[in-house]
Each structure stands twice: as C-alpha cells, then as structure tokens.
C-alpha cells in the first residue's frame, strides 16, 4: 500500500496525517504552527485557586455538627436520666384506696370530688380522679362507673 492510497482511502484526519508522515514529512515540526500551540494550551487544565472558606462557611462547617452533637447528647442524657419505674421493689409501691362511684345525671367531676373529699383541694381530687380513670378532658357520662380516692 502506497502513501497516496493511504491518504485517499481514509476519511478522517488522523489517518491522513499518518499517511503524510509516511510520505516523507517526518521532520515537520508541528509545534511551530500557531494552531498546534492553541490546541496544546486548550487541553491544559486551568489552575484553580485554593479553596477559601468564608465566615458563613466556617460557621456552617463547624456549627452544624456541634449543634447536632449537642442535641444528641441532651437527648441521650434525658433518656438515661428519666424515671422509668415507680419504685425499686414491689414492697415500696403504695395503693391508693379507691371507691367506685356511678355518675348521676347532671353530676360533674367537680361535684363528685367535693362530696368525696371535702377536706382536700377540689382541684387535686379532680386531677386524681382523671388520672385513676384515664379520662380525656375530664368529661364523664351519666351511668358511667368511675374510681375516686377514698381518703
């Protein structure tokens, strides 16, 4: 295959350059041409300046992890220090003496608390009745059986 047929037989530039070099242009200096210099400099990567953090960037970089760490530590401390049990042993538990009362039409918790324990503050007795019976909002219905503290 001759150099001329190699140039004519190919359609891309790479093989035509190789064909021209085979034809005797081996001593041609491609770096002397301005187009070759432009191609060479275009391929070079631009030098980027070193990364600089602004004040806001430093706050974000340092502050956000510190806030997350403090929230985690506070949550963990609260979880570990919360009282999870009423007493250490069953002998320390005290039972609240209660009486079962049926709610009459027109009665409220306030009225029941005042009649059951007149010597105590009525608000405390109502709170005890709500807690003993797991009442939502302190609302009772006529005919409902509730437990009230007897002392």
Secondary structure, 3 states (H helix, E strand, C coil): CCHHHHHHHCCCHHHHHHHHHHCCCCCCCHHHCHHHHHHHHHHCCCCCCCCCCCHHHHHHHHHHHHHHHHHHHHHHHHHHHCCCCCCCCHHHCCCCCEEEEECCCCCCHHHHHHHHCCCCCHHHHHHHHHHHHCCCCCCCCCCCEEEEECC
